Amino acid sequence: MSKKRNDMKDKIFEVAKNHTENEETAMQLTNELCVLLGVSESSWAYYEKELDKIEQLNQTQSSLHKQMFILRQFANKLGLYDVADYLKR
């Protein structure tokens, strides 16, 4: 990460830290804001890290319609609005 991006991330972290007592929460907020603001090198790295935190689930017996609904909710939460719109069709 470039020095300019590092400096920006440090500033964002200080702002986030001022709004929460929990340093882990401040770092999570910092990472999310950096992705939104384009400060981080790659948004995929952020998504990949978060995805690794999710436990692999067994295959669901829900209908395709229900599965698409769930996937659309996750897409919206991740800011993947074009994907969510496509899944809605």
C-alpha positions as MATLAB code, in Angstrom:
seq = 'MSKKRNDMKDKIFEVAKNHTENEETAMQLTNELCVLLGVSESSWAYYEKELDKIEQLNQTQSSLHKQMFILRQFANKLGLYDVADYLKR';
ca = [
       0.000    0.000    0.000;
       1.376    3.429   -0.893;
       2.394    5.891    1.812;
      -0.485    8.192    0.858;
      -2.984    5.339    1.233;
      -1.392    4.272    4.518;
      -1.633    7.822    5.865;
      -5.288    8.014    4.829;
      -6.028    4.657    6.459;
      -4.323    5.832    9.676;
      -6.458    8.979    9.699;
      -9.637    6.973    9.104;
      -8.651    4.624   11.944;
      -8.168    7.560   14.339;
     -11.631    8.898   13.478;
     -13.184    5.440   13.910;
     -11.324    4.924   17.194;
     -12.751    8.194   18.529;
     -16.262    6.814   17.988;
     -15.847    3.430   19.644;
     -14.184    1.997   22.723;
     -13.392   -1.302   21.022;
     -10.218   -1.255   18.908;
     -11.304   -4.310   16.886;
     -14.561   -2.567   15.971;
     -12.581    0.540   15.007;
     -10.333   -1.529   12.736;
     -13.315   -3.246   11.115;
     -14.964    0.119   10.510;
     -11.680    1.462    9.134;
     -11.387   -1.429    6.683;
     -14.973   -1.018    5.534;
     -14.559    2.728    5.049;
     -11.277    2.239    3.189;
     -12.972   -0.121    0.760;
     -15.872    2.283    0.247;
     -13.542    5.231   -0.273;
     -11.179    3.311   -2.534;
      -8.284    3.724   -0.113;
      -7.465    0.028    0.104;
      -5.400   -1.613   -2.621;
      -8.045   -4.195   -3.413;
     -11.577   -4.550   -2.218;
     -11.364   -8.269   -3.020;
      -8.786   -8.724   -0.226;
     -11.326   -7.336    2.227;
     -14.138   -9.569    0.939;
     -11.846  -12.608    0.917;
     -10.854  -12.032    4.547;
     -14.456  -11.655    5.627;
     -15.541  -14.681    3.596;
     -12.928  -16.806    5.358;
     -14.657  -16.018    8.663;
     -17.872  -17.709    7.541;
     -18.181  -21.376    8.391;
     -18.978  -23.689    5.481;
     -22.617  -24.730    5.748;
     -24.278  -27.930    4.599;
     -26.373  -27.929    1.458;
     -29.772  -26.383    2.061;
     -33.076  -27.911    1.080;
     -34.632  -24.474    0.514;
     -36.221  -23.707   -2.824;
     -34.230  -21.959   -5.532;
     -36.418  -18.869   -4.998;
     -35.534  -18.787   -1.281;
     -31.829  -19.338   -1.999;
     -31.816  -16.450   -4.499;
     -33.563  -14.256   -1.927;
     -30.861  -15.031    0.659;
     -28.070  -14.425   -1.845;
     -29.664  -11.102   -2.837;
     -29.674   -9.996    0.819;
     -25.962  -10.733    1.103;
     -25.227   -8.942   -2.178;
     -27.032   -5.834   -0.918;
     -25.207   -5.969    2.430;
     -21.862   -6.168    0.592;
     -22.735   -3.195   -1.588;
     -22.969   -5.379   -4.689;
     -26.129   -3.654   -5.855;
     -25.847   -4.580   -9.539;
     -25.594   -8.239   -8.546;
     -28.577   -7.897   -6.225;
     -30.614   -6.288   -9.004;
     -29.650   -9.048  -11.420;
     -30.637  -11.742   -8.907;
     -33.971  -10.032   -8.372;
     -34.997  -10.635  -12.015;
];
